[in-house]
Every structure is written in C-alpha cells, then in structure tokens.
Amino acid sequence: MLLYALTFVLALLLALYGVPLARRAALQFNIVDRPDGRLKLQAEPVPYFGGLAVYLAFLISLALIFEFRHEALGLMLGGTLMVMLGLIDDFGVLKPWPKLIGQLIAVFVLIRSGIRIEIAALPDWLDLLLTVLWMVGIINAINIIDVMDGLAGGVGLIACGWLFVVAAVNHDALVAVMTSALGGSLLGFLRYNFYPAKIYLGDAGSLFLGLMLAALAMIGKYTAVHPVAVLAPVLILGVPVFDTLFVMYIRWLRGIPVFLGSADHFALRLRHWRLSVPQVVVVSYGVALVLGGLALGMMVMPMKPALVLVGATMTLLVMAAVWLKRIDMSRPAQTMLRREPSPEPARRLP
C-alpha cells in the first residue's frame, strides 16, 4: 500500500505544479476555448492543455516508481496516442471520422498488448468485438461528459477510487498503481478545474482519461462470486455511460447527428432545472459514488440479489432519463437568472 500511496502523492504534486505551467503555455500559444454566445457562454477564453499536464503527471509518477511490464507499456502507448490525437483536435482541425480512426488504432495497440476482454463462454471474435465497442464507447463517453467545470475530472477521480479498491482486493498491482497515478493527477488538476475553471482538460485530456479508465476497468477481475458481476465496470463508469446513451437518444429523437454538439447533456438539463454548476457537479459525484458502491456490492452478494440490484438500478436510471427529458430547454437556465460570483465557464460540447 505504501507504493500506491507514494504514487498517488507524487502524481498529485506533479499535477499541482504542472497544471499552472500548462495554463500559461496554452495562453501564450492561444490554445483556448472561446465563447461563441451559443454553447460556449464563459465570459472570456479559457485555456486547454489541462489534459497534457494530467498525462505528464501520470507518466512521470509511474516512470519514477513502477516497473513497467508488457501490458503497462501497451497502456502507455495507447494513452500517448490519445493525447496526440486530442491535441490535434484541440487545434480544431480534426473531423469526427479521423478522430474515430485514431481511437481504433489506439484500441488495436491495446489488443496487441494483451489488453482485451476475455470471456471463456464467448468465441474469440466476439470478445474482440466487445473490446472495441467498450473501449470506443467509454473513450467517447468521457469526452462527451466534459461539458461542465470539474465534471469529467471528478467523475474520473471517483472511478479511479473504485477501480483501485477492486484491484487492491484482487491483488492486481498493475491496475492499483495506475489508478493511484491517474487519481493523483486528476485531483491536482481539479484544484484548477473546479468552478470557476481556470483551465480545461481539452480533448487531449478527455480522450486520454477515457482510454485509461476503459482499459483499467476492462482488465479488472469482478466475477469471483458469480458472472453477473461482469457488469460492475458499467456501474463504476455509470455516469458517463448514462450521459452518452441519454444524449444519443435525445439527438435521435430530434433527428440531429449524434456527433453534433447540443445542450442535451444531463448536467446542462439540471442547470436549466434549478441547480448551480457546483450543485450539478456535486450531485454527479454523489451518483458516481453510489453506483460504484453498488458495483462492489454486486460483486460480493449472491447471484439472485445481484440480479435484483442490477434491475432496480437500471429502472431508476430509466426513470431519471424520462424526468430529464421533460425539462424545458427552451427557456434560460434558472441559475443564469440569479447573480452569481462569476459567469459560468461553460465547456465546449463534443
């Protein structure tokens, strides 16, 4: 446990030092998210490069402490590809299809490194297909949820915490040390990203975070008691999964492309209801904590209660989606009509 604590603290300190440097660099080179009066409502441009600082803190802390294995090198290479892809996207020159191809290349690197879904009851081709769908889905889910100050980073930090607990119980050193490094990096970043944000993750950060969380959740061990616990990673990453499915459903109903940015995210709908930015983020953190706790409970309880738990959770999430869909998005958000300490630094929508 001392190794994991040391990794976490080192990554935290590196992020606390590196994020302000990344902010100054982004401002100097004009890599910023500019308000447009439609979806980007911040008072002034907010710099990107927060994700680059998270990546470097993660990488350096592991390089100084951890002895890399074949799988770890594959994860680092895949994560590096995501950072490079995201940096290009942050410059505003990357279209959706090249972005997807880049994600598939990174997933291929992981598969070549032995990082994939392996379910004995399924044929190998189906395991590979599930691996690709899971990885691409979660990468884009984290990218999609990055629409509000502190949201993606905080939800990612909570997911790291739950994945660390699972890894520690299973004595999985690789996942435990990597979640420690990633969690420390995210906590240092949140010091500057929580409302009102001074810096954003950018696509470099959200794509990197999505790949790491998807891969680390995928290779964890969950089914020691019963096979239903294979759904535990879906609950641990339940907030971004829910938002992605919800946004896709709403955009489908409206007849607009899935890749088109729109204010249909659950977080923005809660803003239009009556919650402030910090309140929305804290509620999201609470839901992420509860879903992770349910995932761990499902892993240790007998199969029948686990099935009931999964069914009840899915029912509540569907009910939440129905309620969120009914929120009137045509009128201004309630909290935008109140005096607040500073204008809301809204995120660039994917």
BABALO-714902 format. One record per residue (C-alpha): residue number from 1; x, y, z; residue in one letter. Coordinates in nm, 3 decimals. Layout:
BEGIN
+-----+---------+---------+---------+------+
: pos :      xx :      yy :      zz : code :
+-----+---------+---------+---------+------+
: NUM :       X :       Y :       Z :    a :
...
+-----+---------+---------+---------+------+
//
This chain:
BEGIN
+-----+---------+---------+---------+------+
: pos :      xx :      yy :      zz : code :
+-----+---------+---------+---------+------+
:   1 :   0.000 :   0.000 :   0.000 :    m :
:   2 :   0.296 :   0.232 :   0.058 :    l :
:   3 :   0.385 :   0.210 :  -0.311 :    l :
:   4 :   0.033 :   0.311 :  -0.413 :    y :
:   5 :   0.022 :   0.600 :  -0.165 :    a :
:   6 :   0.361 :   0.725 :  -0.284 :    l :
:   7 :   0.249 :   0.706 :  -0.647 :    t :
:   8 :  -0.070 :   0.898 :  -0.569 :    f :
:   9 :   0.108 :   1.175 :  -0.377 :    v :
:  10 :   0.382 :   1.213 :  -0.639 :    l :
:  11 :   0.125 :   1.238 :  -0.922 :    a :
:  12 :  -0.075 :   1.490 :  -0.717 :    l :
:  13 :   0.229 :   1.712 :  -0.658 :    l :
:  14 :   0.336 :   1.691 :  -1.022 :    l :
:  15 :  -0.013 :   1.793 :  -1.136 :    a :
:  16 :  -0.031 :   2.082 :  -0.888 :    l :
:  17 :   0.299 :   2.207 :  -1.031 :    y :
:  18 :   0.232 :   2.126 :  -1.395 :    g :
:  19 :  -0.124 :   2.250 :  -1.448 :    v :
:  20 :  -0.040 :   2.621 :  -1.397 :    p :
:  21 :   0.254 :   2.580 :  -1.636 :    l :
:  22 :   0.024 :   2.420 :  -1.892 :    a :
:  23 :  -0.223 :   2.705 :  -1.847 :    r :
:  24 :   0.041 :   2.968 :  -1.916 :    r :
:  25 :   0.162 :   2.777 :  -2.221 :    a :
:  26 :  -0.190 :   2.749 :  -2.361 :    a :
:  27 :  -0.250 :   3.121 :  -2.312 :    l :
:  28 :   0.084 :   3.206 :  -2.472 :    q :
:  29 :   0.012 :   2.997 :  -2.780 :    f :
:  30 :  -0.358 :   3.096 :  -2.783 :    n :
:  31 :  -0.488 :   2.739 :  -2.736 :    i :
:  32 :  -0.813 :   2.844 :  -2.571 :    v :
:  33 :  -1.184 :   2.774 :  -2.572 :    d :
:  34 :  -1.351 :   3.093 :  -2.696 :    r :
:  35 :  -1.708 :   3.197 :  -2.607 :    p :
:  36 :  -1.945 :   3.191 :  -2.903 :    d :
:  37 :  -2.271 :   3.312 :  -2.746 :    g :
:  38 :  -2.446 :   2.984 :  -2.832 :    r :
:  39 :  -2.298 :   2.691 :  -2.643 :    l :
:  40 :  -1.979 :   2.845 :  -2.503 :    k :
:  41 :  -2.101 :   3.106 :  -2.256 :    l :
:  42 :  -1.790 :   3.176 :  -2.050 :    q :
:  43 :  -1.701 :   3.543 :  -2.000 :    a :
:  44 :  -1.355 :   3.506 :  -2.157 :    e :
:  45 :  -1.143 :   3.241 :  -2.331 :    p :
:  46 :  -1.032 :   2.954 :  -2.106 :    v :
:  47 :  -0.709 :   2.768 :  -2.191 :    p :
:  48 :  -0.679 :   2.400 :  -2.274 :    y :
:  49 :  -0.371 :   2.181 :  -2.202 :    f :
:  50 :  -0.501 :   2.065 :  -1.863 :    g :
:  51 :  -0.512 :   1.714 :  -2.003 :    g :
:  52 :  -0.150 :   1.740 :  -2.112 :    l :
:  53 :  -0.049 :   1.822 :  -1.753 :    a :
:  54 :  -0.256 :   1.526 :  -1.624 :    v :
:  55 :  -0.087 :   1.295 :  -1.874 :    y :
:  56 :   0.264 :   1.411 :  -1.784 :    l :
:  57 :   0.200 :   1.384 :  -1.409 :    a :
:  58 :   0.064 :   1.032 :  -1.463 :    f :
:  59 :   0.355 :   0.928 :  -1.684 :    l :
:  60 :   0.634 :   1.074 :  -1.470 :    i :
:  61 :   0.499 :   0.934 :  -1.143 :    s :
:  62 :   0.481 :   0.585 :  -1.294 :    l :
:  63 :   0.823 :   0.614 :  -1.460 :    a :
:  64 :   0.988 :   0.704 :  -1.128 :    l :
:  65 :   0.816 :   0.436 :  -0.918 :    i :
:  66 :   0.671 :   0.150 :  -1.121 :    f :
:  67 :   0.849 :  -0.126 :  -1.309 :    e :
:  68 :   0.679 :  -0.145 :  -1.648 :    f :
:  69 :   0.552 :  -0.473 :  -1.789 :    r :
:  70 :   0.429 :  -0.556 :  -2.139 :    h :
:  71 :   0.068 :  -0.461 :  -2.058 :    e :
:  72 :   0.173 :  -0.136 :  -1.891 :    a :
:  73 :   0.375 :  -0.032 :  -2.194 :    l :
:  74 :   0.076 :  -0.104 :  -2.416 :    g :
:  75 :  -0.143 :   0.114 :  -2.195 :    l :
:  76 :   0.109 :   0.396 :  -2.202 :    m :
:  77 :   0.145 :   0.378 :  -2.581 :    l :
:  78 :  -0.232 :   0.375 :  -2.630 :    g :
:  79 :  -0.270 :   0.667 :  -2.388 :    g :
:  80 :   0.002 :   0.862 :  -2.568 :    t :
:  81 :  -0.176 :   0.812 :  -2.900 :    l :
:  82 :  -0.494 :   0.952 :  -2.743 :    m :
:  83 :  -0.309 :   1.257 :  -2.610 :    v :
:  84 :  -0.160 :   1.328 :  -2.954 :    m :
:  85 :  -0.498 :   1.279 :  -3.121 :    l :
:  86 :  -0.665 :   1.507 :  -2.868 :    g :
:  87 :  -0.403 :   1.779 :  -2.911 :    l :
:  88 :  -0.472 :   1.786 :  -3.284 :    i :
:  89 :  -0.844 :   1.806 :  -3.208 :    d :
:  90 :  -0.786 :   2.092 :  -2.962 :    d :
:  91 :  -0.637 :   2.289 :  -3.252 :    f :
:  92 :  -0.976 :   2.248 :  -3.424 :    g :
:  93 :  -0.855 :   2.067 :  -3.735 :    v :
:  94 :  -0.980 :   1.712 :  -3.671 :    l :
:  95 :  -1.308 :   1.581 :  -3.813 :    k :
:  96 :  -1.515 :   1.306 :  -3.643 :    p :
:  97 :  -1.416 :   1.019 :  -3.873 :    w :
:  98 :  -1.035 :   1.066 :  -3.848 :    p :
:  99 :  -1.086 :   1.101 :  -3.473 :    k :
: 100 :  -1.265 :   0.765 :  -3.464 :    l :
: 101 :  -0.995 :   0.601 :  -3.675 :    i :
: 102 :  -0.731 :   0.728 :  -3.432 :    g :
: 103 :  -0.926 :   0.575 :  -3.144 :    q :
: 104 :  -0.945 :   0.242 :  -3.325 :    l :
: 105 :  -0.569 :   0.246 :  -3.379 :    i :
: 106 :  -0.513 :   0.302 :  -3.007 :    a :
: 107 :  -0.750 :   0.016 :  -2.923 :    v :
: 108 :  -0.563 :  -0.207 :  -3.168 :    f :
: 109 :  -0.240 :  -0.128 :  -2.982 :    v :
: 110 :  -0.403 :  -0.236 :  -2.656 :    l :
: 111 :  -0.529 :  -0.560 :  -2.807 :    i :
: 112 :  -0.180 :  -0.633 :  -2.943 :    r :
: 113 :  -0.052 :  -0.584 :  -2.587 :    s :
: 114 :  -0.296 :  -0.843 :  -2.449 :    g :
: 115 :  -0.536 :  -0.586 :  -2.303 :    i :
: 116 :  -0.879 :  -0.708 :  -2.408 :    r :
: 117 :  -1.199 :  -0.868 :  -2.287 :    i :
: 118 :  -1.169 :  -1.241 :  -2.233 :    e :
: 119 :  -1.492 :  -1.425 :  -2.157 :    i :
: 120 :  -1.447 :  -1.801 :  -2.173 :    a :
: 121 :  -1.807 :  -1.866 :  -2.281 :    a :
: 122 :  -1.776 :  -1.642 :  -2.589 :    l :
: 123 :  -1.590 :  -1.701 :  -2.915 :    p :
: 124 :  -1.269 :  -1.507 :  -2.964 :    d :
: 125 :  -1.410 :  -1.283 :  -3.238 :    w :
: 126 :  -1.694 :  -1.173 :  -3.011 :    l :
: 127 :  -1.451 :  -1.094 :  -2.728 :    d :
: 128 :  -1.257 :  -0.873 :  -2.970 :    l :
: 129 :  -1.574 :  -0.701 :  -3.090 :    l :
: 130 :  -1.683 :  -0.632 :  -2.732 :    l :
: 131 :  -1.337 :  -0.496 :  -2.657 :    t :
: 132 :  -1.357 :  -0.247 :  -2.943 :    v :
: 133 :  -1.714 :  -0.141 :  -2.858 :    l :
: 134 :  -1.633 :  -0.098 :  -2.487 :    w :
: 135 :  -1.313 :   0.097 :  -2.547 :    m :
: 136 :  -1.450 :   0.330 :  -2.813 :    v :
: 137 :  -1.772 :   0.377 :  -2.618 :    g :
: 138 :  -1.605 :   0.477 :  -2.291 :    i :
: 139 :  -1.343 :   0.696 :  -2.463 :    i :
: 140 :  -1.623 :   0.898 :  -2.619 :    n :
: 141 :  -1.839 :   0.884 :  -2.307 :    a :
: 142 :  -1.571 :   1.065 :  -2.105 :    i :
: 143 :  -1.523 :   1.310 :  -2.394 :    n :
: 144 :  -1.898 :   1.376 :  -2.404 :    i :
: 145 :  -1.938 :   1.430 :  -2.030 :    i :
: 146 :  -1.672 :   1.702 :  -2.025 :    d :
: 147 :  -1.926 :   1.984 :  -2.051 :    v :
: 148 :  -1.901 :   2.149 :  -1.708 :    m :
: 149 :  -1.630 :   2.266 :  -1.472 :    d :
: 150 :  -1.498 :   1.977 :  -1.263 :    g :
: 151 :  -1.740 :   1.719 :  -1.401 :    l :
: 152 :  -1.528 :   1.482 :  -1.612 :    a :
: 153 :  -1.222 :   1.511 :  -1.388 :    g :
: 154 :  -1.415 :   1.449 :  -1.067 :    g :
: 155 :  -1.619 :   1.159 :  -1.203 :    v :
: 156 :  -1.295 :   1.012 :  -1.340 :    g :
: 157 :  -1.130 :   1.050 :  -0.998 :    l :
: 158 :  -1.417 :   0.865 :  -0.829 :    i :
: 159 :  -1.400 :   0.588 :  -1.088 :    a :
: 160 :  -1.025 :   0.558 :  -1.019 :    c :
: 161 :  -1.106 :   0.518 :  -0.649 :    g :
: 162 :  -1.349 :   0.232 :  -0.706 :    w :
: 163 :  -1.122 :   0.061 :  -0.958 :    l :
: 164 :  -0.837 :   0.087 :  -0.706 :    f :
: 165 :  -1.050 :  -0.085 :  -0.441 :    v :
: 166 :  -1.131 :  -0.369 :  -0.681 :    v :
: 167 :  -0.764 :  -0.402 :  -0.776 :    a :
: 168 :  -0.648 :  -0.398 :  -0.414 :    a :
: 169 :  -0.895 :  -0.673 :  -0.321 :    v :
: 170 :  -0.770 :  -0.883 :  -0.614 :    n :
: 171 :  -0.401 :  -0.801 :  -0.550 :    h :
: 172 :  -0.373 :  -0.660 :  -0.902 :    d :
: 173 :  -0.064 :  -0.438 :  -0.881 :    a :
: 174 :  -0.088 :  -0.305 :  -1.237 :    l :
: 175 :  -0.439 :  -0.165 :  -1.206 :    v :
: 176 :  -0.381 :  -0.047 :  -0.848 :    a :
: 177 :  -0.069 :   0.155 :  -0.924 :    v :
: 178 :  -0.211 :   0.301 :  -1.245 :    m :
: 179 :  -0.536 :   0.410 :  -1.080 :    t :
: 180 :  -0.328 :   0.563 :  -0.800 :    s :
: 181 :  -0.123 :   0.765 :  -1.050 :    a :
: 182 :  -0.428 :   0.867 :  -1.254 :    l :
: 183 :  -0.627 :   0.957 :  -0.942 :    g :
: 184 :  -0.349 :   1.176 :  -0.803 :    g :
: 185 :  -0.309 :   1.353 :  -1.138 :    s :
: 186 :  -0.683 :   1.423 :  -1.159 :    l :
: 187 :  -0.702 :   1.553 :  -0.803 :    l :
: 188 :  -0.422 :   1.800 :  -0.875 :    g :
: 189 :  -0.597 :   1.908 :  -1.195 :    f :
: 190 :  -0.930 :   1.960 :  -1.015 :    l :
: 191 :  -0.762 :   2.222 :  -0.796 :    r :
: 192 :  -0.772 :   2.445 :  -1.106 :    y :
: 193 :  -1.069 :   2.299 :  -1.292 :    n :
: 194 :  -1.345 :   2.315 :  -1.030 :    f :
: 195 :  -1.590 :   2.603 :  -1.072 :    y :
: 196 :  -1.494 :   2.860 :  -1.188 :    p :
: 197 :  -1.242 :   2.673 :  -1.405 :    a :
: 198 :  -0.906 :   2.830 :  -1.485 :    k :
: 199 :  -0.818 :   2.554 :  -1.733 :    i :
: 200 :  -0.994 :   2.273 :  -1.922 :    y :
: 201 :  -0.893 :   1.916 :  -1.992 :    l :
: 202 :  -0.937 :   1.963 :  -2.364 :    g :
: 203 :  -0.979 :   1.666 :  -2.592 :    d :
: 204 :  -0.619 :   1.564 :  -2.520 :    a :
: 205 :  -0.719 :   1.508 :  -2.158 :    g :
: 206 :  -1.068 :   1.366 :  -2.202 :    s :
: 207 :  -0.961 :   1.115 :  -2.469 :    l :
: 208 :  -0.662 :   1.006 :  -2.260 :    f :
: 209 :  -0.876 :   0.975 :  -1.947 :    l :
: 210 :  -1.141 :   0.780 :  -2.136 :    g :
: 211 :  -0.892 :   0.529 :  -2.274 :    l :
: 212 :  -0.723 :   0.473 :  -1.937 :    m :
: 213 :  -1.049 :   0.429 :  -1.745 :    l :
: 214 :  -1.194 :   0.199 :  -2.012 :    a :
: 215 :  -0.883 :  -0.020 :  -2.023 :    a :
: 216 :  -0.826 :  -0.037 :  -1.648 :    l :
: 217 :  -1.194 :  -0.118 :  -1.589 :    a :
: 218 :  -1.188 :  -0.380 :  -1.864 :    m :
: 219 :  -0.893 :  -0.579 :  -1.727 :    i :
: 220 :  -1.013 :  -0.582 :  -1.366 :    g :
: 221 :  -1.138 :  -0.902 :  -1.202 :    k :
: 222 :  -1.503 :  -0.897 :  -1.095 :    y :
: 223 :  -1.660 :  -1.244 :  -1.135 :    t :
: 224 :  -1.507 :  -1.445 :  -0.849 :    a :
: 225 :  -1.854 :  -1.497 :  -0.693 :    v :
: 226 :  -2.086 :  -1.504 :  -0.996 :    h :
: 227 :  -2.084 :  -1.399 :  -1.365 :    p :
: 228 :  -2.340 :  -1.118 :  -1.320 :    v :
: 229 :  -2.063 :  -0.908 :  -1.168 :    a :
: 230 :  -1.919 :  -0.867 :  -1.517 :    v :
: 231 :  -2.150 :  -0.563 :  -1.525 :    l :
: 232 :  -1.960 :  -0.396 :  -1.238 :    a :
: 233 :  -1.744 :  -0.180 :  -1.469 :    p :
: 234 :  -2.058 :  -0.044 :  -1.635 :    v :
: 235 :  -2.182 :   0.076 :  -1.295 :    l :
: 236 :  -1.844 :   0.215 :  -1.191 :    i :
: 237 :  -1.847 :   0.424 :  -1.510 :    l :
: 238 :  -2.223 :   0.463 :  -1.494 :    g :
: 239 :  -2.240 :   0.844 :  -1.504 :    v :
: 240 :  -2.059 :   0.888 :  -1.840 :    p :
: 241 :  -2.233 :   0.578 :  -1.980 :    v :
: 242 :  -2.573 :   0.718 :  -1.881 :    f :
: 243 :  -2.499 :   1.061 :  -2.028 :    d :
: 244 :  -2.379 :   0.914 :  -2.358 :    t :
: 245 :  -2.684 :   0.693 :  -2.404 :    l :
: 246 :  -2.916 :   0.975 :  -2.295 :    f :
: 247 :  -2.762 :   1.229 :  -2.535 :    v :
: 248 :  -2.769 :   0.979 :  -2.823 :    m :
: 249 :  -3.137 :   0.907 :  -2.754 :    y :
: 250 :  -3.234 :   1.277 :  -2.738 :    i :
: 251 :  -3.042 :   1.362 :  -3.053 :    r :
: 252 :  -3.204 :   1.068 :  -3.231 :    w :
: 253 :  -3.549 :   1.193 :  -3.126 :    l :
: 254 :  -3.462 :   1.540 :  -3.255 :    r :
: 255 :  -3.330 :   1.398 :  -3.583 :    g :
: 256 :  -2.984 :   1.552 :  -3.550 :    i :
: 257 :  -2.646 :   1.379 :  -3.594 :    p :
: 258 :  -2.503 :   1.208 :  -3.287 :    v :
: 259 :  -2.172 :   1.391 :  -3.332 :    f :
: 260 :  -2.337 :   1.735 :  -3.343 :    l :
: 261 :  -2.287 :   1.940 :  -3.025 :    g :
: 262 :  -2.609 :   2.022 :  -2.841 :    s :
: 263 :  -2.726 :   2.116 :  -2.492 :    a :
: 264 :  -2.886 :   1.776 :  -2.427 :    d :
: 265 :  -2.648 :   1.651 :  -2.158 :    h :
: 266 :  -2.798 :   1.564 :  -1.820 :    f :
: 267 :  -2.570 :   1.820 :  -1.650 :    a :
: 268 :  -2.694 :   2.104 :  -1.869 :    l :
: 269 :  -3.053 :   1.995 :  -1.819 :    r :
: 270 :  -3.004 :   2.008 :  -1.442 :    l :
: 271 :  -2.872 :   2.363 :  -1.489 :    r :
: 272 :  -3.192 :   2.453 :  -1.674 :    h :
: 273 :  -3.393 :   2.299 :  -1.392 :    w :
: 274 :  -3.268 :   2.485 :  -1.083 :    r :
: 275 :  -2.917 :   2.377 :  -0.985 :    l :
: 276 :  -2.597 :   2.582 :  -0.998 :    s :
: 277 :  -2.279 :   2.449 :  -1.159 :    v :
: 278 :  -2.124 :   2.335 :  -0.827 :    p :
: 279 :  -2.452 :   2.170 :  -0.725 :    q :
: 280 :  -2.478 :   1.977 :  -1.053 :    v :
: 281 :  -2.120 :   1.859 :  -1.020 :    v :
: 282 :  -2.159 :   1.753 :  -0.656 :    v :
: 283 :  -2.480 :   1.564 :  -0.739 :    v :
: 284 :  -2.293 :   1.388 :  -1.021 :    s :
: 285 :  -2.015 :   1.297 :  -0.780 :    y :
: 286 :  -2.272 :   1.154 :  -0.541 :    g :
: 287 :  -2.431 :   0.943 :  -0.813 :    v :
: 288 :  -2.087 :   0.816 :  -0.921 :    a :
: 289 :  -2.007 :   0.720 :  -0.561 :    l :
: 290 :  -2.337 :   0.536 :  -0.518 :    v :
: 291 :  -2.308 :   0.349 :  -0.848 :    l :
: 292 :  -1.952 :   0.242 :  -0.763 :    g :
: 293 :  -2.068 :   0.121 :  -0.424 :    g :
: 294 :  -2.348 :  -0.077 :  -0.588 :    l :
: 295 :  -2.093 :  -0.232 :  -0.824 :    a :
: 296 :  -1.883 :  -0.355 :  -0.531 :    l :
: 297 :  -2.190 :  -0.482 :  -0.352 :    g :
: 298 :  -2.297 :  -0.672 :  -0.663 :    m :
: 299 :  -1.956 :  -0.840 :  -0.675 :    m :
: 300 :  -1.981 :  -0.993 :  -0.327 :    v :
: 301 :  -2.351 :  -1.076 :  -0.291 :    m :
: 302 :  -2.516 :  -1.394 :  -0.427 :    p :
: 303 :  -2.635 :  -1.403 :  -0.787 :    m :
: 304 :  -3.010 :  -1.355 :  -0.731 :    k :
: 305 :  -2.979 :  -1.043 :  -0.514 :    p :
: 306 :  -2.722 :  -0.912 :  -0.762 :    a :
: 307 :  -2.971 :  -0.952 :  -1.046 :    l :
: 308 :  -3.235 :  -0.768 :  -0.843 :    v :
: 309 :  -2.984 :  -0.491 :  -0.771 :    l :
: 310 :  -2.897 :  -0.454 :  -1.138 :    v :
: 311 :  -3.264 :  -0.449 :  -1.238 :    g :
: 312 :  -3.354 :  -0.189 :  -0.974 :    a :
: 313 :  -3.059 :   0.031 :  -1.073 :    t :
: 314 :  -3.149 :   0.017 :  -1.442 :    m :
: 315 :  -3.511 :   0.102 :  -1.361 :    t :
: 316 :  -3.410 :   0.408 :  -1.157 :    l :
: 317 :  -3.179 :   0.528 :  -1.434 :    l :
: 318 :  -3.454 :   0.494 :  -1.694 :    v :
: 319 :  -3.689 :   0.691 :  -1.467 :    m :
: 320 :  -3.420 :   0.960 :  -1.431 :    a :
: 321 :  -3.384 :   0.976 :  -1.810 :    a :
: 322 :  -3.761 :   1.021 :  -1.853 :    v :
: 323 :  -3.763 :   1.303 :  -1.599 :    w :
: 324 :  -3.461 :   1.475 :  -1.753 :    l :
: 325 :  -3.619 :   1.456 :  -2.097 :    k :
: 326 :  -3.916 :   1.657 :  -1.972 :    r :
: 327 :  -3.708 :   1.954 :  -1.859 :    i :
: 328 :  -3.785 :   2.256 :  -2.075 :    d :
: 329 :  -3.460 :   2.353 :  -2.251 :    m :
: 330 :  -3.618 :   2.639 :  -2.446 :    s :
: 331 :  -3.607 :   2.885 :  -2.156 :    r :
: 332 :  -3.291 :   3.020 :  -1.987 :    p :
: 333 :  -3.139 :   2.817 :  -1.708 :    a :
: 334 :  -3.278 :   2.913 :  -1.369 :    q :
: 335 :  -2.939 :   2.985 :  -1.217 :    t :
: 336 :  -2.840 :   3.205 :  -1.511 :    m :
: 337 :  -3.110 :   3.447 :  -1.395 :    l :
: 338 :  -2.952 :   3.486 :  -1.049 :    r :
: 339 :  -2.648 :   3.686 :  -0.952 :    r :
: 340 :  -2.350 :   3.456 :  -0.921 :    e :
: 341 :  -1.992 :   3.536 :  -0.816 :    p :
: 342 :  -1.864 :   3.500 :  -1.172 :    s :
: 343 :  -2.002 :   3.395 :  -1.511 :    p :
: 344 :  -2.033 :   3.025 :  -1.586 :    e :
: 345 :  -1.732 :   2.897 :  -1.783 :    p :
: 346 :  -1.930 :   2.656 :  -1.999 :    a :
: 347 :  -1.737 :   2.375 :  -2.169 :    r :
: 348 :  -1.703 :   2.310 :  -2.537 :    r :
: 349 :  -1.959 :   2.049 :  -2.628 :    l :
: 350 :  -1.846 :   1.744 :  -2.823 :    p :
+-----+---------+---------+---------+------+
//
